Amino acid sequence: MFEFDQYRAPEFTPAIRPVEKIEYASGIKKRSLLIWSEHCVECAAPECYQTCSLYQPRPDERCRRFEVGMRRNNYFRGVTGGAAEIVFGQWGKLEARGNTLLYPNSLVSFVEAVVPRVQPLVNAFGRLVRRFGGSPPWTSLAFELLDYTSRKMHKASHGGEKPHGFLIEIFNPEEQIVKIKFSCSVTRSKMLAIPANGKLALPFWKQLVLQPGYNRFFIDYSDLTAVVESGFRYNLSFTPDAESGTRLVFISQSFVTTSNTTFKDPRTIGLSNQKAAQEAPAKCVVFDLDNTLWDGVLVEGDVTLKPGVQALFKELDKRGILISVASKNNEQEALERLTTFGLAEYITYPVINWNLKSENIKRLADKISIGTDSLVFIDDSPFEREEVASAVAGIEVLLETKLDTLLEHPRLQGSGTAESGNRRIMYQQQKQRSEAAIEFGEDYLAFLKACDIVVSIGLIQESHTNRVTELLQRTNQLNFSGTKYPEDAVTRLLEDSTTEKHVIHCRDKYGEYGLVGFAITRREEDKIVVQDFMLSCRVQGKLIEKAFFSYLVDTLSNGTATLNVNFVATDRNALAKSVLDEIGFSLDNTGYATLHCKPGDLEVDFLEVIVAESALQKSAHVME
């Protein structure tokens, strides 16, 4: 609900209209009644009315910080039924006292429709009382009554039904991006008591980047609980980055419960869904250091490791979840302290410097060859969390308060395979390989030859099932068919007797890569059809794919053969397409990449290929 009664336009100006149909948030069951008012970022009312040069009186004698107030705009009809068009003046912000008292959406809409019609009458009565000797608050009687109601709703909401989150819908009429800060913070003024520990909940804030047109944001309630459930009054506010002149239409700003599991901005339809991506298993957790893994700031003095962190690292490592660090600190000092705490051995590619954390995390993802949507980032700073979340696609960002329950996170359950348990060691070996590669300069093939790579190919055995399931569900960059199999489908797939299932192991002089590949093939007359082929990104660029195709042609054909590989392009497997192109496959409109070749054509001379006995027996049977 907005202060429409204080709108005073000096001259007629046309209202903002949407240029296309808007798909507003739907499925709202209940929402809070929030009373949004015009405020100043440096507000000290009413004392500042006498001393501040920016003071401009509204009709109710409160300070005007929007150019003409809040204008009702009925061209926008979200869950509120109407919207407020606002042009921010200098130091202006939109603010409401917070409460999570939830009412049916229809009831809140009714109140929002009726109260603005009554406000002018209430204010007229207040001005009459003021004229006959009443105190100044009588002039803003409607505001005072609504403010009193807000405080009562906050008190009544304690212990009640919890919302799912906070819904924000804003229309940006400009042709360029507009930035505005949303915050949720404890009200420090008129505080009657100080918390027993002497500390207040840290404010939550989020930088909203408003694209031209309609924008929707949904903030999960768990991100706001520290403030909302602190027991203290709190404010919600929107403050534009620009000092003045920002023009926006505020459509919906409420705590809500909803039948939808996610709110999706209509402009993202057809693009990858970040929430869906975040339901996939994570591969790496990136931790901040100061006041996250340890209490205190290292550059300011001594720090103390938080309880349970060592056990947390050990368990994540056991599950095959990589651990890294992104911290603004002095690198040498931080690494020494990590070693002292017994954590350094678990950390892969730490990035400790004074650069943007988002850039450091992107470089980390490149180094370990995983997508940024496979990362989880944990930091105590709202600024750092927001900076990373806004700049790193798909990353999941968590508060440091989640450390105690991190092992329960559904994306961090890992698996019980030998490869997952040794994943950190494998990446450390990969680091050694990368350092050795530098010595060979641009002669990459010479480096590969010096690695003494051994590829072992065989048919799947029962002991391989868990690792193969992991590849089927997690492989992205070298997933040739683009298919991700749910757990129930994996069982049926492996039990299918009409196809052959191959597993690929790899090692070199630096250590074991483990089981890195899985393929499903079948014979169709003179064709060898590769129905599915997944290869771990750990062995990308080592020509393992070519060695496997060579094995198929050499062992399953009687001469010239046609190799068909099922390839479906996704937004993640461009690397698989480049592998096929480099080998010489041609892609037709049937969805198969085709290559005509004969035994020996695809041989990789510096790779030693070992064929398991079971595979040899099977291939001999096929040749017959």
N, C-alpha and C positions, 0 to 999 in steps of 0.2 A: 504494500500500500504506500502511496506517495503523497507528498504535500501539494496536491494540485491547487489547493485554495490560495497558495501564495504566488501563483503564476501571474505576472503582470507584463504583457508584451507592449512595448512602446509603439509598435506599428504592426500591421498584419504581415506575417511571413508564412509562406506555405509550409505545411507539415511534411516531414520526411515520409516517403512512400517506398515500400519494397518494389524492386524492379522485376522480381519474379516470385513465383509461389514459394512459400517457406514451409518446410517440413518441421514443425515445432516438436518439442519433446512430448511424448505420449506415455500413457500408462501410469500417470501420477495418481496415486490412491489417496495419500494424505500429504499435507504440507503445513508449514508453520506460517503464522501471520506475523510478518515483519513490517515495521513502520519506518520507511526510508525517508530521511530528512537531509536538508541542506546544511553542511557543516564546513568548518575551516580547519585546515591541517594544523594551525597554531592556535586553536580555540582556547580561550580562557574566559568565556562568557560568564556573567555579563560585564565583568570589570573591564574587558578589552574594548567594550563599546565606547568608553570615554577616552581611551588612550591610543587606539589603533587608527592609523590614517586610512586603512582600507575599509573601515566600517561604513556600510551602506545599509540603511534600515529597510526592512521589508514592511509590508502593511502591519505585521504583528510586532514590529520593532526589533525582531531578531536580525542577525546579520545576513545580508544578501551576498552569497558566494557563487551562485549561478547567475549567468547574465540576465535571465528573465524568469528564473524559477524553473519549476517542473511543468512541462506542458503535456497534457493528456494527448496521446496519439492512438486513435482507435484503428489505424491502418494495420497495427500489429496486434494479433490476438492469440497470445500464448495461453498458458494455463491461468494467468491472471485475468484474462479477458480484455486487458488494455495495457498500454505501455507508457513510459515517461520519457519524453524527449528533453534532453538536457544539454546546454552549452555551459561548460565549466568556466568559471572566472578564476582570477588569481587566487591560489591557495584553496580552491574549492575541492570538496570531497563529498561523496554520497555515503551516508552512514546510517546504521540501524543498531539499536540495542538487540543483542542476540537472545533467542529462546528457541527451544526445540519442542514446544508444546504443539502437538500435531492434531489437526482437525481434518475432517473430510474435505477434499478439494472444493466441492460444491459450496460448503458452508463458508470457507475462506473467501471464495469468489463473491458470495453474497455480501459479506461484510465489506470487502474492498469496493463494491459497487455502491453501497449505501452510505458509508461514513464520509466520503468526500462531498456528498451532497448536503450532509448535516454540518460539516465544518464551518462554512460561512456563517451559519446561524449562531453557532457556538462562539465564534470570534466576534460577531456583532454584539452579542450579550456581554462578552468580556470587555469590549471597548466601552460599552455603556457603563459598566461597573467602574472601569478605570477613570472615566470622565467625572464620576461622582466621588472620587477620592480613593479608589482601589489602588493596590500596589502594581508595579510594572508587570508581573507575571500574568495579570488579568488580560493584558493586551494579546498575549499568545495563549489564550485559554485552551484552544484546541490542541496545540502542541503539548502543553503541560498535561492535559488529560491523557493524551495518547502515550506520552512518555511514562506516566504513572502506570498505564495499562501494560506497557512493555515490561516494566519492572515486575509487575505481578505475574505476567506470563512466564518470565524467566524463573521466578521462584516456584511457580506451579509445575514447571517442566522437570524438576528434579525427580529422578527415579521413575520417570514415565517411559513411554515407548520411545525407542531410539530410531532416528531416521536412517536411511541408507546412505545419504550424502547430501551435498549442497548443489543445487542446480542453478546454473547461470546461463541466461540467454541474452545476448546483446547484439544490436544491429549497428554496424559501422557504415555510415553513408559516404565516407570519403573514398577516394580512389587509391589511397595508400594505407599501409599498415598503421594501426594505432596501438600503443602499449598502455596498459592500465594495471595498477597493482590492486589485487584483492587481498585483504588481511582480516584475520580473526585474532583478537588480542584481548587480554584481561583489562578491564577498566580500572585504571589506577586512581582516578580522581574519586573522592568521597569513599575510599575503601575503609571499611569499618574494622578490619582485622588483617593482620599479616600472617601468612602461612607459618605453621610451627617450625618448618625448616628454614624459614627466612627467604625462600625462593618462590617466585611466581612462575607459572607455566610460560615457556617461551612462546612468543606469538607465531602464528602460522601466516605465511604470505605466499602468494603465487603471482608471478608476472604473467598476465594474460596478453597474448599477442593477437590482436583483433584483425583478421583479414577483412578486406572490403566485403560488405554484405553481412549475412547472418552468421553468428558465431555461437557455439554451444560448448559449455564446459561442465564437467561433473566431478566434484571433489569428494572422494570417499570419506565417510564419516570417521573412519579410523585415523585419518590425517588431522582431524580437528578435535579429537577427544581430550587431548592434554589441556586445551583451553576450555572447551565446552563443559567438561566434567570436572573442572577445577573447584567448583563451588562458588566461584566469584562471578560477578557480572562481567560481561564481555561485549565488545562491539564488533560489528562487521562493517567493512568499508571498502569503497572503490576510489582510488586516487589516480588520475591520469599522470603519465610522465611529463607531458607538456605543461608548462606553467599556467597557461590559460588558452581558451578557444577550442578545446576538444568538444566535439559535438557527437553525441551518441544517443541511441534509443535503448533504454533498459526495459527488457520484456519480462523476464522471470529471474528472481533472486530469492530462493527459499530452501530451507531444509525440507526434504521430501522422502516419502516412501514410494516405491514404484514397483510395478509388476515386471518392468524391463530389467534384465540383468546388466545391460549396458546402454548408455546413451551414445548415439553415433552421429557425428556431424554429417549432414547430408552430402557435403562436398567431399567426404572421404569414401563414399560408396564406390566400390570397385577397386579400392586400394587395400593394402594389407591392413587387417584389424590389429592394432597394437595389443588390445586386451587378449585377443585370441592367441597372438604370438606369445604373450606372457603366460599362457597356460601350458606351453611346451616346456620340457625340462630345461633348466638353466645349466650352463657349463662352467661358469666362473663367477665367484663373488669378489667384488672389489671393495675393500674397506678403506675408509679414512682412518687416521691415527689419533690426532688430538681430540680428546673428549669423546672418542668413539671406541677404539680398542683400549685406550688407556685414559685415565683421568688426569687432566692437566694439559698444559701447552708446552711442548718440548723446548721451544726457543726461549721460554720464559722461566724455566726451572725444571725441577724434578717431576717425573710422571710415575703413576702407579698403574700397573696392568689391571684391567677390570676382572673380577672373579669370573671363572668359567671360560675365558677366552682360549686358553690352551686346549681344554677339552673340546671346545667348539672346532678349533682348527684340526685337531686329530680326527674327529668324526667326519668332517667335510672331506678331508683328504682320503679317508678310508672309503668314502662313498664315491670317490672319483670326481669330486667337484674341485676345480682349480681355485686357488686363492691368490689374490693379488692385492696391491696397495696403491692407492692414488692419494697422495698427501702433499700439501704445501709445507715443506720443511727443508732443513738442511739434510741432504741425502746421507752423507757419511754418518752423521750423528744419529739419524733415525734408524739406519741399518744396524748400527752398533747396539742401539737399544732393543731392536727386534731380536737380535742375536742373544742379548742378555736375557730376554724374556722367553727364549726357546721357541721363537716363532719363525725365524728367518728361513729355516730349512723347508717350511711348508709353502713359501711364497714364490710365485712364478712371475717373472718380469715386473718387479716393483717399479712404479713411476713416481719418484719423489723429487719435486722441484717446485718452482714458483709460477709455473705456467697454468693456463686454464685447465681445470680438471677434465672438462669435456674433451679437449684436444688430447690430453694424456690418455684418456680412456679409449679414444678412437685408435690411437697408435698401439695401445695394448692389444686391442681386438685384432689389429693387423698382424701383430707379432705372433699371436697364438692361433691365427687363421680361423677365427670364429666370427659370427655375426654379432653386432652389438645387441640384438634382441635376445642373445643367449647370456647376457650379463645381468647381474644384480649389483647395485651400488648402494652402500650404506654410509651415511654421513650425519653428523649432528647438526650441521649448519643448514638452515632453511635456504640461505642464498646459494650454497654449493649444490644442494639437492635440485633446486630450481634451474640453475645454470646447466647442470648436466642433463636433466630431464628435457629441457627445451632444445638442446643441441645434439643429443645422441639418440638416434632413431631406435625406438623399440626397447630401450633399456628400462629395467624396473628399478625404481628408486625407493629406498626404505629409510625410516628413521632409525637412529642408533638404539632407540628403545626396543627395537625388534630383535636385538641380539639374543635375549634370553629365550625366545621362542623360534629362533631361526631354523633349528634342526627340524621343526615341525612344518616348515614351509613346503607345500606340495611340489614345488619346482626343484627342490633341493634334496630329493630322496635318493638320487643317484641309482646305482645298480650294484649287484654283487658279483660282477664279472672280474676276472683277473686283470683285464685291460683297464677297467675303471679304477681298481685299487692301485694300479701302477701309473696312472695317468700323469701325475706330477713328475715322476721320474722320467717318463717318456718325453715330456716337454723340456725337462732340464737337459736330456740328451740332445733334443732338437736344438737347444741353444748352443751346445758344443758344436753341432754340425754347422750351424749358421756362422759361428766364429771361424771354423775351419774353412768354410767356403770363401771367406774373404781372401785367403792366401792364394786362391786360384783366379782371382780377379774376374774377368768377363768369361773365362773358359769354364762354363758351368758343366759341360759334359765331362771335362777332365776331372772335375770335383766328384761327379757322380761315380765315375770309374774308380776313383780312389776310395770310395766309401765301402766297397765290397758288399754290394746289396744282394741279398738272397731272398727270392720269392718262392714260397711254398704254396702249391695249389692242390686242393683235395675236395672230396665230397663232404657235405655236412655230417657231423656226428652229434649225438645227443648232448655232449659236453659243450658244444658250440651254441646251443639254443639261446641262452641269455644274451650273449654278445651279439649274435645275429639280430635278435629282437631289438637291441639297442641301436644297431645300424639302421634297421628298417624304420625306426621311429625318429631318429635324430639326424640322419645325414641330409645335408642341404646342397652344398656346393657341387659335390660329385654324385648326386642322385640323378641318374640319367632319365628315369621315367618320371621323376618328380613326385612319386607316390609316397605317402606316409601311411603306414599300416597300423590301425588300432590293434590292441593286444589280442582280441578274439580273432581278428583276421589273420594274424601271424600264425596262429596254430593251424588254421585251415590251409594256409599257404604252404607251410612246411610239410603237411601231410599229403599234399597233392602228388600222386604217383606218376602223373603224366609229364612231369618236368624234372630236370636235374638241378640240384642246389650245390653250388660251389662256394668254398670258403678260401680266402687268401690270407696267408700270414706273411710277414716281412720282418727282416732284421738286417742290420749292417754292423760295421765294426764298432759303432758307438753303443749299440744295444738293441733291444727288441722293440719293434713297433707293435707286436701282438697281432691279433686277428683284425685286419684292416679292410677286408672287402668281402662282399657277398653278392652272388649272382644267381639268377634263375634262367636256365636255357632249355631249349627243346629243338629237336630236329624236324624239319619239314622238307622232305625230299632232298634236294641239293642245297637247302638253306640251313644255316645255323642261326636260330633266332634267340637273341638275348632279351628276354622279357623284362627283367629288372637287373640293374647293376648299381650297387652302392659302394663307394670307396671312401674311407676316412680321409679328411683333409690333411691329416698328418703326413700322408705320403704323396700329396699332390706335387706335380712337377718332377717325379722320379720315374716316369714312363711305366708305371705298374699297369696302367690300363692297356697299353700297347702289348706288354708282355702277356697279359691275360688273353687278349684277343688272339695273339699268336698261338698260345696254348690251345685255344678252341679250334683254330684252323688246323694246327699240326696234329691234334689227337682225334678230332671228330670228322675229318673229311678224307676222302679218297683221292683228292686232287684239287682242281680248281673249285672253290666254294664261294658262296654268297653269304656274307655276314650281315645280318639285319639286327640293328640295335634299336630298341624301343626308346625314343627320345621325345619327351614332352617339355617344352620350355616353361620355366617358372621365373619368378622374380629373384630366385636365389641360385639357379644352377647354370648360369652363363659359363662357368668354368668347364662344366661337362660338355657344353656345345663347342667350346674352343678346342677341347681335347679331340673330339670327333673330327673337327675341321682340319686340325694339324695332321692327323693320321691319314686323312684323305677320304673320309666318308662323305656321301652326298645325301642331303635330307630332302625327301619328297613329301607330297601332300598326304601320304598315308600315315605319317607320324613315325616312320622308321628311317633311320640313317643306314645307308647301304654301302657296302664295300665288296668288290669282287677281288679275290686274291687267292693265292695258293700257298701251301706250306713253305715256310722260310721267309715270306715277304715281310712279315711283321716282326722278325726277330730283333731283339735288343741285345747286342753282343756283349755288353758289360754287365748284364743282369744274369745271375745264376738262378735258373728256374728248376725247382724240385717238384716233381709230381708225385703225390701220395699214392701208395699201392692201390688203394680202393679206386682212385680215379683212373689209374692205368688199366685195371681190370675192366672197368666200365667202358673205357674208350675202346679197348680191344673187342669188347662185345659189340659195340656200335659199328666198328669197322667191318666186322663180319657180316 
